[in-house]
Amino acid sequence: MKKTTQGDLSKKLLKYGALSAAVMGLADANGQIVYTDVDPDNVLAPGETVFIDLDTNTTDDFELRNAANYVALFVASDNGFAGAAAGNYNYPSNLTADVTIDSNTPVIVNAAGTMYYGSCYPNSQWCGGITDGYLGLTFQIDGQTHYGWARIDVGAGVGGSSVTLKDYAYNATPGEAILTGQTLG
C-alpha cells in the first residue's frame, strides 16, 4: 500500500482545486450567450410581423415586418441595430457570420430601419435574395446595453417576398461583445 504524505496530499488538493476552478470558469463563460433557435423557422409572408423578445422578459425588443411593399425593422425604446443612415432613411447592415457586435459597432438607436422598400434603394443591403444574413442588435436590460444578433433570410421577389427569422442570441453580460452567429461563449 502506498503511503500518502502531507506534501502529496497538498499537491493533489492543489491540482483538484485548479481543475475545479477551470471547470467553473468554463461553465461561466458558456453561460454568457443566450441563444434561441426559432424552430420551426418563422416564415413571414407579405403583411406579417414577428416580434423578437431577446431576453424573454415579455417585452418585445424588436419587430420584423414584411409588408406588401417593404421589409423593415422596428426597435423598442433605447434599442438599436447595426447600420447606417442615408438621407431620411436608416438601413440595417446585412452582416456575415463572425462579425463583432460591440460598443465600436455603428448603431442606429430609437429608429426604424428599412431593409428594402419597393424597388431596392441603393443603400439597402437586403435586396436580391439573402440567405443567412445577420442583423446586429443592441438593447437594454435594466439600463445596461447588451449586444445580440438575429439571423434571417429575405426572398428575392420585391412585393411578394418572404422573410424568415431563423434564430437569435445575445450576450447576457452587459457591455460585452458577441459575434454574429455565436451560440456559446
C-alpha positions in Angstrom: 0.0 0.0 0.0 1.3 3.4 -1.0 1.7 5.9 1.8 0.3 9.4 1.2 2.3 12.2 2.9 1.1 15.6 3.8 3.1 17.1 0.8 1.5 14.6 -1.6 -2.0 15.4 -0.3 -1.4 19.1 -0.6 -0.2 18.7 -4.3 -3.3 16.6 -5.1 -5.6 19.1 -3.5 -4.0 22.0 -5.4 -4.4 20.1 -8.7 -8.0 19.3 -7.8 -8.7 23.0 -6.9 -7.1 24.2 -10.2 -9.2 21.7 -12.2 -12.4 22.8 -10.3 -11.7 26.4 -11.0 -11.1 25.8 -14.7 -14.3 23.8 -15.0 -16.3 26.6 -13.1 -14.7 29.3 -15.4 -15.7 27.3 -18.5 -19.3 27.0 -17.2 -19.4 30.7 -16.5 -18.1 31.6 -20.0 -20.6 29.3 -21.7 -23.4 30.9 -19.7 -22.9 34.4 -21.1 -24.5 33.8 -24.6 -28.3 33.3 -24.5 -29.3 31.5 -27.8 -32.8 30.9 -29.2 -33.3 28.6 -32.1 -36.6 29.6 -33.8 -37.9 26.1 -34.5 -39.6 25.8 -36.9 -38.2 28.9 -38.6 -40.7 31.8 -38.6 -41.6 32.5 -42.2 -43.3 35.8 -42.8 -45.5 36.2 -45.8 -46.3 39.8 -47.0 -48.4 41.5 -44.4 -47.0 39.5 -41.5 -44.9 40.6 -38.5 -42.8 38.8 -35.9 -41.9 40.3 -32.5 -38.5 39.5 -31.0 -38.0 39.4 -27.2 -34.3 38.6 -27.0 -34.2 38.3 -23.2 -37.7 36.7 -22.8 -38.8 39.3 -20.3 -42.2 39.6 -22.0 -41.3 43.0 -23.5 -40.7 43.0 -27.3 -37.3 44.4 -28.2 -37.7 44.4 -32.0 -40.3 44.0 -34.6 -39.5 42.5 -38.0 -42.2 43.4 -40.5 -42.8 42.1 -44.0 -45.3 44.5 -45.5 -46.6 44.2 -49.1 -44.0 46.5 -50.5 -41.3 46.8 -47.8 -39.4 44.9 -45.1 -38.5 46.9 -42.0 -37.0 46.5 -38.6 -38.6 48.5 -35.7 -37.0 48.9 -32.3 -38.3 49.4 -28.8 -37.2 52.5 -26.8 -33.4 52.8 -26.5 -32.7 49.7 -28.7 -30.9 49.8 -31.9 -29.3 48.0 -34.9 -26.0 48.0 -36.7 -26.5 50.1 -39.8 -26.1 53.4 -41.5 -28.2 56.5 -42.3 -28.5 57.9 -45.8 -30.8 60.9 -46.4 -34.0 60.4 -44.4 -33.6 56.6 -44.1 -31.9 54.2 -41.9 -30.5 50.9 -43.3 -29.7 47.9 -41.2 -26.5 46.2 -42.2 -26.5 42.7 -43.6 -23.7 41.1 -41.7 -21.9 37.9 -42.3 -21.1 35.3 -39.6 -18.3 36.1 -37.1 -18.7 39.9 -37.1 -18.2 41.5 -33.7 -21.1 43.5 -32.3 -19.9 45.8 -29.5 -19.5 49.4 -28.5 -17.4 50.1 -31.6 -20.2 49.0 -34.0 -22.0 51.8 -35.8 -25.5 51.6 -34.4 -28.8 53.5 -35.1 -30.9 53.8 -31.9 -34.6 54.6 -31.5 -35.4 54.5 -35.2 -36.9 52.1 -37.7 -34.6 50.6 -40.3 -35.6 50.0 -44.0 -34.3 46.7 -45.3 -35.9 47.2 -48.7 -38.8 49.3 -50.0 -40.5 48.7 -53.4 -37.6 48.6 -55.8 -34.5 48.3 -53.7 -32.8 51.5 -52.6 -29.1 51.7 -53.4 -28.1 51.8 -49.7 -30.1 48.7 -48.8 -28.0 45.5 -48.2 -31.0 43.2 -48.1 -32.1 43.0 -51.8 -31.8 40.3 -54.3 -32.4 37.3 -52.1 -30.4 37.0 -48.9 -29.7 33.7 -47.1 -28.3 33.7 -43.6 -27.9 37.4 -43.2 -27.3 38.7 -39.7 -28.8 41.8 -38.1 -26.5 43.3 -35.4 -28.7 44.3 -32.4 -28.3 46.4 -29.2 -30.9 46.5 -26.5 -31.3 47.5 -22.8 -31.7 45.4 -19.7 -32.2 47.5 -16.6 -30.5 50.4 -18.3 -27.4 48.5 -19.4 -26.5 47.8 -23.1 -26.4 44.2 -24.4 -25.3 43.1 -27.8 -27.0 40.5 -30.0 -27.9 39.3 -33.4 -30.7 37.8 -35.4 -30.3 35.5 -38.5 -32.7 36.0 -41.3 -33.4 35.2 -45.0 -35.1 37.7 -47.3 -36.5 36.3 -50.6 -35.6 37.7 -53.9 -39.0 39.0 -55.0 -40.0 42.5 -54.0 -43.6 43.0 -53.0 -44.3 39.3 -52.6 -41.2 38.1 -50.9 -40.9 36.0 -47.8 -38.8 36.9 -44.7 -37.6 34.1 -42.4 -36.4 34.5 -38.8 -34.2 31.5 -38.1 -32.5 32.2 -34.7 -31.1 34.9 -32.5 -28.8 35.4 -29.5 -27.4 38.0 -27.1 -24.6 38.3 -24.6 -26.1 38.3 -21.1 -23.1 40.2 -19.7 -23.8 44.0 -20.1 -21.3 45.7 -22.4 -19.7 42.5 -23.6 -19.4 41.8 -27.3 -20.9 39.0 -29.3 -20.1 37.6 -32.7 -22.8 37.2 -35.3 -23.8 33.5 -35.3 -22.2 32.9 -31.8 -24.3 30.4 -29.8 -21.8 29.7 -27.0 -19.5 32.0 -25.2 
